[in-house]
Structure formats: C-alpha cells, structure tokens
C-alpha cells in the first residue's frame, strides 16, 4: 500500500489474508480477496476531510 500524501513512502504488509486490515497514513483497508496478480479491498477508514 502506498499513499501520495503526506508521506509517499510505501509501506509493506506481508502475510495479509482476506479479512485482514492494514493502516497507513490514516487510511485503513480490509482485504476482500487475493488472486494471482490482484488484491481487492474495501476502504474502511480515511483521514477526515478526504474523499
């Protein structure tokens, strides 16, 4: 997962599985599926004032 702002440094989350959540720069995602070459996720939380 990488974000453009405020810190563009990528964050690496190894071992995530469907149902896992990961947070970075105020955003939280929940992994919904992992297939060969593709990861799908839902945005659970984002910083206030962003859409």
CHARMM internal coordinates of N, CA and C (Angstrom, degrees):
IC EDIT
DIST 1 N 1 CA 1.4487
DIST 1 CA 1 C 1.5158
ANGL 1 N 1 CA 1 C 106.83
DIST 1 C 2 N 1.3154
ANGL 1 CA 1 C 2 N 116.93
DIHE 1 N 1 CA 1 C 2 N 134.34
DIST 2 N 2 CA 1.4617
ANGL 1 C 2 N 2 CA 121.21
DIHE 1 CA 1 C 2 N 2 CA 177.06
DIST 2 CA 2 C 1.5214
ANGL 2 N 2 CA 2 C 108.54
DIHE 1 C 2 N 2 CA 2 C -137.24
DIST 2 C 3 N 1.3014
ANGL 2 CA 2 C 3 N 115.65
DIHE 2 N 2 CA 2 C 3 N 146.47
DIST 3 N 3 CA 1.4655
ANGL 2 C 3 N 3 CA 120.78
DIHE 2 CA 2 C 3 N 3 CA 178.96
DIST 3 CA 3 C 1.5208
ANGL 3 N 3 CA 3 C 108.72
DIHE 2 C 3 N 3 CA 3 C -125.21
DIST 3 C 4 N 1.3288
ANGL 3 CA 3 C 4 N 117.11
DIHE 3 N 3 CA 3 C 4 N 147.39
DIST 4 N 4 CA 1.4546
ANGL 3 C 4 N 4 CA 121.20
DIHE 3 CA 3 C 4 N 4 CA -179.29
DIST 4 CA 4 C 1.5270
ANGL 4 N 4 CA 4 C 112.76
DIHE 3 C 4 N 4 CA 4 C -77.10
DIST 4 C 5 N 1.3076
ANGL 4 CA 4 C 5 N 117.25
DIHE 4 N 4 CA 4 C 5 N -29.78
DIST 5 N 5 CA 1.4590
ANGL 4 C 5 N 5 CA 119.27
DIHE 4 CA 4 C 5 N 5 CA -175.97
DIST 5 CA 5 C 1.5195
ANGL 5 N 5 CA 5 C 109.19
DIHE 4 C 5 N 5 CA 5 C -149.77
DIST 5 C 6 N 1.2605
ANGL 5 CA 5 C 6 N 121.54
DIHE 5 N 5 CA 5 C 6 N 152.46
DIST 6 N 6 CA 1.4588
ANGL 5 C 6 N 6 CA 126.58
DIHE 5 CA 5 C 6 N 6 CA -2.60
DIST 6 CA 6 C 1.5311
ANGL 6 N 6 CA 6 C 112.46
DIHE 5 C 6 N 6 CA 6 C -80.77
DIST 6 C 7 N 1.3083
ANGL 6 CA 6 C 7 N 119.81
DIHE 6 N 6 CA 6 C 7 N -14.60
DIST 7 N 7 CA 1.4586
ANGL 6 C 7 N 7 CA 122.80
DIHE 6 CA 6 C 7 N 7 CA -178.78
DIST 7 CA 7 C 1.5270
ANGL 7 N 7 CA 7 C 108.53
DIHE 6 C 7 N 7 CA 7 C -124.03
DIST 7 C 8 N 1.3365
ANGL 7 CA 7 C 8 N 118.34
DIHE 7 N 7 CA 7 C 8 N 107.48
DIST 8 N 8 CA 1.4676
ANGL 7 C 8 N 8 CA 120.42
DIHE 7 CA 7 C 8 N 8 CA -175.75
DIST 8 CA 8 C 1.5246
ANGL 8 N 8 CA 8 C 114.63
DIHE 7 C 8 N 8 CA 8 C -77.66
DIST 8 C 9 N 1.3366
ANGL 8 CA 8 C 9 N 118.39
DIHE 8 N 8 CA 8 C 9 N 3.44
DIST 9 N 9 CA 1.4522
ANGL 8 C 9 N 9 CA 120.87
DIHE 8 CA 8 C 9 N 9 CA -179.15
DIST 9 CA 9 C 1.5240
ANGL 9 N 9 CA 9 C 109.95
DIHE 8 C 9 N 9 CA 9 C -66.88
DIST 9 C 10 N 1.3390
ANGL 9 CA 9 C 10 N 117.56
DIHE 9 N 9 CA 9 C 10 N 124.87
DIST 10 N 10 CA 1.4732
ANGL 9 C 10 N 10 CA 119.42
DIHE 9 CA 9 C 10 N 10 CA 178.53
DIST 10 CA 10 C 1.5270
ANGL 10 N 10 CA 10 C 111.50
DIHE 9 C 10 N 10 CA 10 C -62.60
DIST 10 C 11 N 1.2847
ANGL 10 CA 10 C 11 N 116.16
DIHE 10 N 10 CA 10 C 11 N 147.76
DIST 11 N 11 CA 1.4673
ANGL 10 C 11 N 11 CA 122.40
DIHE 10 CA 10 C 11 N 11 CA 173.73
DIST 11 CA 11 C 1.5173
ANGL 11 N 11 CA 11 C 106.66
DIHE 10 C 11 N 11 CA 11 C -115.66
DIST 11 C 12 N 1.3035
ANGL 11 CA 11 C 12 N 116.63
DIHE 11 N 11 CA 11 C 12 N 136.30
DIST 12 N 12 CA 1.4630
ANGL 11 C 12 N 12 CA 121.56
DIHE 11 CA 11 C 12 N 12 CA -178.28
DIST 12 CA 12 C 1.5164
ANGL 12 N 12 CA 12 C 109.67
DIHE 11 C 12 N 12 CA 12 C -109.24
DIST 12 C 13 N 1.3290
ANGL 12 CA 12 C 13 N 115.58
DIHE 12 N 12 CA 12 C 13 N 131.60
DIST 13 N 13 CA 1.4537
ANGL 12 C 13 N 13 CA 122.23
DIHE 12 CA 12 C 13 N 13 CA -179.65
DIST 13 CA 13 C 1.5271
ANGL 13 N 13 CA 13 C 107.50
DIHE 12 C 13 N 13 CA 13 C -124.89
DIST 13 C 14 N 1.2977
ANGL 13 CA 13 C 14 N 116.84
DIHE 13 N 13 CA 13 C 14 N 99.95
DIST 14 N 14 CA 1.4558
ANGL 13 C 14 N 14 CA 121.16
DIHE 13 CA 13 C 14 N 14 CA -179.62
DIST 14 CA 14 C 1.5251
ANGL 14 N 14 CA 14 C 110.13
DIHE 13 C 14 N 14 CA 14 C -86.47
DIST 14 C 15 N 1.3157
ANGL 14 CA 14 C 15 N 115.59
DIHE 14 N 14 CA 14 C 15 N 148.57
DIST 15 N 15 CA 1.4616
ANGL 14 C 15 N 15 CA 120.50
DIHE 14 CA 14 C 15 N 15 CA 173.97
DIST 15 CA 15 C 1.5154
ANGL 15 N 15 CA 15 C 115.37
DIHE 14 C 15 N 15 CA 15 C 82.33
DIST 15 C 16 N 1.3342
ANGL 15 CA 15 C 16 N 118.46
DIHE 15 N 15 CA 15 C 16 N 11.45
DIST 16 N 16 CA 1.4620
ANGL 15 C 16 N 16 CA 119.34
DIHE 15 CA 15 C 16 N 16 CA 177.85
DIST 16 CA 16 C 1.5188
ANGL 16 N 16 CA 16 C 109.92
DIHE 15 C 16 N 16 CA 16 C -69.45
DIST 16 C 17 N 1.3096
ANGL 16 CA 16 C 17 N 115.76
DIHE 16 N 16 CA 16 C 17 N 142.77
DIST 17 N 17 CA 1.4557
ANGL 16 C 17 N 17 CA 123.08
DIHE 16 CA 16 C 17 N 17 CA 178.63
DIST 17 CA 17 C 1.5232
ANGL 17 N 17 CA 17 C 108.31
DIHE 16 C 17 N 17 CA 17 C -130.34
DIST 17 C 18 N 1.3305
ANGL 17 CA 17 C 18 N 118.22
DIHE 17 N 17 CA 17 C 18 N 163.77
DIST 18 N 18 CA 1.4679
ANGL 17 C 18 N 18 CA 118.94
DIHE 17 CA 17 C 18 N 18 CA 175.27
DIST 18 CA 18 C 1.5315
ANGL 18 N 18 CA 18 C 110.36
DIHE 17 C 18 N 18 CA 18 C -51.22
DIST 18 C 19 N 1.3202
ANGL 18 CA 18 C 19 N 114.66
DIHE 18 N 18 CA 18 C 19 N 132.33
DIST 19 N 19 CA 1.4631
ANGL 18 C 19 N 19 CA 120.84
DIHE 18 CA 18 C 19 N 19 CA -177.34
DIST 19 CA 19 C 1.5149
ANGL 19 N 19 CA 19 C 112.98
DIHE 18 C 19 N 19 CA 19 C 98.16
DIST 19 C 20 N 1.3432
ANGL 19 CA 19 C 20 N 117.61
DIHE 19 N 19 CA 19 C 20 N -18.47
DIST 20 N 20 CA 1.4646
ANGL 19 C 20 N 20 CA 121.49
DIHE 19 CA 19 C 20 N 20 CA 178.51
DIST 20 CA 20 C 1.5181
ANGL 20 N 20 CA 20 C 109.92
DIHE 19 C 20 N 20 CA 20 C -71.97
DIST 20 C 21 N 1.3412
ANGL 20 CA 20 C 21 N 115.58
DIHE 20 N 20 CA 20 C 21 N 150.58
DIST 21 N 21 CA 1.4553
ANGL 20 C 21 N 21 CA 121.39
DIHE 20 CA 20 C 21 N 21 CA 174.16
DIST 21 CA 21 C 1.5138
ANGL 21 N 21 CA 21 C 109.36
DIHE 20 C 21 N 21 CA 21 C -117.72
DIST 21 C 22 N 1.3254
ANGL 21 CA 21 C 22 N 116.09
DIHE 21 N 21 CA 21 C 22 N 148.58
DIST 22 N 22 CA 1.4570
ANGL 21 C 22 N 22 CA 122.27
DIHE 21 CA 21 C 22 N 22 CA 177.22
DIST 22 CA 22 C 1.5248
ANGL 22 N 22 CA 22 C 107.92
DIHE 21 C 22 N 22 CA 22 C -139.13
DIST 22 C 23 N 1.3305
ANGL 22 CA 22 C 23 N 115.74
DIHE 22 N 22 CA 22 C 23 N 143.18
DIST 23 N 23 CA 1.4639
ANGL 22 C 23 N 23 CA 121.44
DIHE 22 CA 22 C 23 N 23 CA -179.61
DIST 23 CA 23 C 1.5141
ANGL 23 N 23 CA 23 C 110.14
DIHE 22 C 23 N 23 CA 23 C -124.50
DIST 23 C 24 N 1.3429
ANGL 23 CA 23 C 24 N 115.12
DIHE 23 N 23 CA 23 C 24 N 143.92
DIST 24 N 24 CA 1.4644
ANGL 23 C 24 N 24 CA 121.74
DIHE 23 CA 23 C 24 N 24 CA 177.97
DIST 24 CA 24 C 1.5231
ANGL 24 N 24 CA 24 C 107.80
DIHE 23 C 24 N 24 CA 24 C -159.71
DIST 24 C 25 N 1.3204
ANGL 24 CA 24 C 25 N 116.53
DIHE 24 N 24 CA 24 C 25 N 129.54
DIST 25 N 25 CA 1.4795
ANGL 24 C 25 N 25 CA 122.07
DIHE 24 CA 24 C 25 N 25 CA 177.63
DIST 25 CA 25 C 1.5288
ANGL 25 N 25 CA 25 C 112.60
DIHE 24 C 25 N 25 CA 25 C 52.94
DIST 25 C 26 N 1.3110
ANGL 25 CA 25 C 26 N 117.88
DIHE 25 N 25 CA 25 C 26 N 38.01
DIST 26 N 26 CA 1.4603
ANGL 25 C 26 N 26 CA 121.42
DIHE 25 CA 25 C 26 N 26 CA 176.41
DIST 26 CA 26 C 1.5131
ANGL 26 N 26 CA 26 C 115.60
DIHE 25 C 26 N 26 CA 26 C 84.85
DIST 26 C 27 N 1.3285
ANGL 26 CA 26 C 27 N 117.29
DIHE 26 N 26 CA 26 C 27 N -3.63
DIST 27 N 27 CA 1.4703
ANGL 26 C 27 N 27 CA 121.21
DIHE 26 CA 26 C 27 N 27 CA 176.76
DIST 27 CA 27 C 1.5179
ANGL 27 N 27 CA 27 C 109.40
DIHE 26 C 27 N 27 CA 27 C -102.97
DIST 27 C 28 N 1.3057
ANGL 27 CA 27 C 28 N 115.94
DIHE 27 N 27 CA 27 C 28 N 140.56
DIST 28 N 28 CA 1.4618
ANGL 27 C 28 N 28 CA 121.62
DIHE 27 CA 27 C 28 N 28 CA 175.86
DIST 28 CA 28 C 1.5167
ANGL 28 N 28 CA 28 C 108.20
DIHE 27 C 28 N 28 CA 28 C -124.50
DIST 28 C 29 N 1.3366
ANGL 28 CA 28 C 29 N 115.63
DIHE 28 N 28 CA 28 C 29 N 131.29
DIST 29 N 29 CA 1.4607
ANGL 28 C 29 N 29 CA 120.81
DIHE 28 CA 28 C 29 N 29 CA 176.30
DIST 29 CA 29 C 1.5211
ANGL 29 N 29 CA 29 C 108.92
DIHE 28 C 29 N 29 CA 29 C -118.76
DIST 29 C 30 N 1.3258
ANGL 29 CA 29 C 30 N 115.31
DIHE 29 N 29 CA 29 C 30 N 155.01
DIST 30 N 30 CA 1.4561
ANGL 29 C 30 N 30 CA 121.78
DIHE 29 CA 29 C 30 N 30 CA 174.90
DIST 30 CA 30 C 1.5249
ANGL 30 N 30 CA 30 C 107.33
DIHE 29 C 30 N 30 CA 30 C -121.30
DIST 30 C 31 N 1.3245
ANGL 30 CA 30 C 31 N 117.06
DIHE 30 N 30 CA 30 C 31 N 122.86
DIST 31 N 31 CA 1.4588
ANGL 30 C 31 N 31 CA 122.56
DIHE 30 CA 30 C 31 N 31 CA -178.46
DIST 31 CA 31 C 1.5275
ANGL 31 N 31 CA 31 C 108.61
DIHE 30 C 31 N 31 CA 31 C -69.54
DIST 31 C 32 N 1.3422
ANGL 31 CA 31 C 32 N 116.10
DIHE 31 N 31 CA 31 C 32 N 126.77
DIST 32 N 32 CA 1.4685
ANGL 31 C 32 N 32 CA 119.98
DIHE 31 CA 31 C 32 N 32 CA 179.43
DIST 32 CA 32 C 1.5185
ANGL 32 N 32 CA 32 C 112.04
DIHE 31 C 32 N 32 CA 32 C -103.72
DIST 32 C 33 N 1.3568
ANGL 32 CA 32 C 33 N 117.65
DIHE 32 N 32 CA 32 C 33 N -30.48
DIST 33 N 33 CA 1.4618
ANGL 32 C 33 N 33 CA 120.12
DIHE 32 CA 32 C 33 N 33 CA 176.01
DIST 33 CA 33 C 1.5266
ANGL 33 N 33 CA 33 C 109.83
DIHE 32 C 33 N 33 CA 33 C -161.25
DIST 33 C 34 N 1.3225
ANGL 33 CA 33 C 34 N 114.22
DIHE 33 N 33 CA 33 C 34 N 152.26
DIST 34 N 34 CA 1.4562
ANGL 33 C 34 N 34 CA 121.37
DIHE 33 CA 33 C 34 N 34 CA 176.46
DIST 34 CA 34 C 1.5142
ANGL 34 N 34 CA 34 C 107.01
DIHE 33 C 34 N 34 CA 34 C -131.27
DIST 34 C 35 N 1.3316
ANGL 34 CA 34 C 35 N 116.18
DIHE 34 N 34 CA 34 C 35 N 120.43
DIST 35 N 35 CA 1.4611
ANGL 34 C 35 N 35 CA 122.64
DIHE 34 CA 34 C 35 N 35 CA 177.45
DIST 35 CA 35 C 1.5209
ANGL 35 N 35 CA 35 C 107.44
DIHE 34 C 35 N 35 CA 35 C -126.06
DIST 35 C 36 N 1.3146
ANGL 35 CA 35 C 36 N 117.43
DIHE 35 N 35 CA 35 C 36 N 170.93
DIST 36 N 36 CA 1.4528
ANGL 35 C 36 N 36 CA 121.64
DIHE 35 CA 35 C 36 N 36 CA 179.88
DIST 36 CA 36 C 1.5278
ANGL 36 N 36 CA 36 C 110.66
DIHE 35 C 36 N 36 CA 36 C -56.54
DIST 36 C 37 N 1.3238
ANGL 36 CA 36 C 37 N 116.58
DIHE 36 N 36 CA 36 C 37 N 112.02
DIST 37 N 37 CA 1.4579
ANGL 36 C 37 N 37 CA 121.27
DIHE 36 CA 36 C 37 N 37 CA 177.25
DIST 37 CA 37 C 1.5130
ANGL 37 N 37 CA 37 C 115.51
DIHE 36 C 37 N 37 CA 37 C 79.25
DIST 37 C 38 N 1.3290
ANGL 37 CA 37 C 38 N 118.43
DIHE 37 N 37 CA 37 C 38 N 8.42
DIST 38 N 38 CA 1.4697
ANGL 37 C 38 N 38 CA 120.29
DIHE 37 CA 37 C 38 N 38 CA -176.64
DIST 38 CA 38 C 1.5293
ANGL 38 N 38 CA 38 C 110.81
DIHE 37 C 38 N 38 CA 38 C -149.22
DIST 38 C 39 N 1.3172
ANGL 38 CA 38 C 39 N 114.61
DIHE 38 N 38 CA 38 C 39 N 136.97
DIST 39 N 39 CA 1.4642
ANGL 38 C 39 N 39 CA 121.43
DIHE 38 CA 38 C 39 N 39 CA 174.29
DIST 39 CA 39 C 1.5226
ANGL 39 N 39 CA 39 C 106.97
DIHE 38 C 39 N 39 CA 39 C -126.26
DIST 39 C 40 N 1.3169
ANGL 39 CA 39 C 40 N 116.59
DIHE 39 N 39 CA 39 C 40 N 130.43
DIST 40 N 40 CA 1.4763
ANGL 39 C 40 N 40 CA 121.00
DIHE 39 CA 39 C 40 N 40 CA 175.83
DIST 40 CA 40 C 1.5192
ANGL 40 N 40 CA 40 C 107.84
DIHE 39 C 40 N 40 CA 40 C -110.01
DIST 40 C 41 N 1.3349
ANGL 40 CA 40 C 41 N 114.13
DIHE 40 N 40 CA 40 C 41 N 146.41
DIST 41 N 41 CA 1.4596
ANGL 40 C 41 N 41 CA 118.86
DIHE 40 CA 40 C 41 N 41 CA -177.21
DIST 41 CA 41 C 1.5187
ANGL 41 N 41 CA 41 C 110.17
DIHE 40 C 41 N 41 CA 41 C -152.07
DIST 41 C 42 N 1.3258
ANGL 41 CA 41 C 42 N 115.12
DIHE 41 N 41 CA 41 C 42 N 161.13
DIST 42 N 42 CA 1.4590
ANGL 41 C 42 N 42 CA 123.00
DIHE 41 CA 41 C 42 N 42 CA 172.72
DIST 42 CA 42 C 1.5199
ANGL 42 N 42 CA 42 C 107.87
DIHE 41 C 42 N 42 CA 42 C -109.51
DIST 42 C 43 N 1.3241
ANGL 42 CA 42 C 43 N 116.69
DIHE 42 N 42 CA 42 C 43 N 141.66
DIST 43 N 43 CA 1.4516
ANGL 42 C 43 N 43 CA 121.47
DIHE 42 CA 42 C 43 N 43 CA 173.70
DIST 43 CA 43 C 1.5207
ANGL 43 N 43 CA 43 C 107.49
DIHE 42 C 43 N 43 CA 43 C -80.38
DIST 43 C 44 N 1.3172
ANGL 43 CA 43 C 44 N 116.68
DIHE 43 N 43 CA 43 C 44 N 117.44
DIST 44 N 44 CA 1.4623
ANGL 43 C 44 N 44 CA 122.11
DIHE 43 CA 43 C 44 N 44 CA -177.16
DIST 44 CA 44 C 1.5248
ANGL 44 N 44 CA 44 C 110.72
DIHE 43 C 44 N 44 CA 44 C -91.85
DIST 44 C 45 N 1.3331
ANGL 44 CA 44 C 45 N 116.55
DIHE 44 N 44 CA 44 C 45 N -39.86
DIST 45 N 45 CA 1.4577
ANGL 44 C 45 N 45 CA 120.69
DIHE 44 CA 44 C 45 N 45 CA -176.99
DIST 45 CA 45 C 1.5194
ANGL 45 N 45 CA 45 C 108.53
DIHE 44 C 45 N 45 CA 45 C -150.67
DIST 45 C 46 N 1.3270
ANGL 45 CA 45 C 46 N 116.38
DIHE 45 N 45 CA 45 C 46 N 145.53
DIST 46 N 46 CA 1.4527
ANGL 45 C 46 N 46 CA 121.78
DIHE 45 CA 45 C 46 N 46 CA 173.89
DIST 46 CA 46 C 1.5206
ANGL 46 N 46 CA 46 C 108.36
DIHE 45 C 46 N 46 CA 46 C -137.93
DIST 46 C 47 N 1.3395
ANGL 46 CA 46 C 47 N 116.61
DIHE 46 N 46 CA 46 C 47 N 159.59
DIST 47 N 47 CA 1.4719
ANGL 46 C 47 N 47 CA 118.80
DIHE 46 CA 46 C 47 N 47 CA 179.91
DIST 47 CA 47 C 1.5243
ANGL 47 N 47 CA 47 C 110.80
DIHE 46 C 47 N 47 CA 47 C -58.18
DIST 47 C 48 N 1.3142
ANGL 47 CA 47 C 48 N 115.97
DIHE 47 N 47 CA 47 C 48 N 147.43
DIST 48 N 48 CA 1.4699
ANGL 47 C 48 N 48 CA 120.98
DIHE 47 CA 47 C 48 N 48 CA 177.08
DIST 48 CA 48 C 1.5157
ANGL 48 N 48 CA 48 C 110.78
DIHE 47 C 48 N 48 CA 48 C -56.12
DIST 48 C 49 N 1.3276
ANGL 48 CA 48 C 49 N 116.21
DIHE 48 N 48 CA 48 C 49 N 139.93
DIST 49 N 49 CA 1.4496
ANGL 48 C 49 N 49 CA 121.86
DIHE 48 CA 48 C 49 N 49 CA 176.77
DIST 49 CA 49 C 1.5077
ANGL 49 N 49 CA 49 C 114.65
DIHE 48 C 49 N 49 CA 49 C 86.39
DIST 49 C 50 N 1.3331
ANGL 49 CA 49 C 50 N 118.26
DIHE 49 N 49 CA 49 C 50 N 3.01
DIST 50 N 50 CA 1.4576
ANGL 49 C 50 N 50 CA 120.98
DIHE 49 CA 49 C 50 N 50 CA 178.57
DIST 50 CA 50 C 1.5120
ANGL 50 N 50 CA 50 C 109.19
DIHE 49 C 50 N 50 CA 50 C -114.69
DIST 50 C 51 N 1.3185
ANGL 50 CA 50 C 51 N 115.87
DIHE 50 N 50 CA 50 C 51 N 146.11
DIST 51 N 51 CA 1.4658
ANGL 50 C 51 N 51 CA 120.01
DIHE 50 CA 50 C 51 N 51 CA 177.22
DIST 51 CA 51 C 1.4979
ANGL 51 N 51 CA 51 C 110.66
DIHE 50 C 51 N 51 CA 51 C -134.52
END
COOR INIT
IC SEED 1 N 1 CA 1 C
IC BUILD
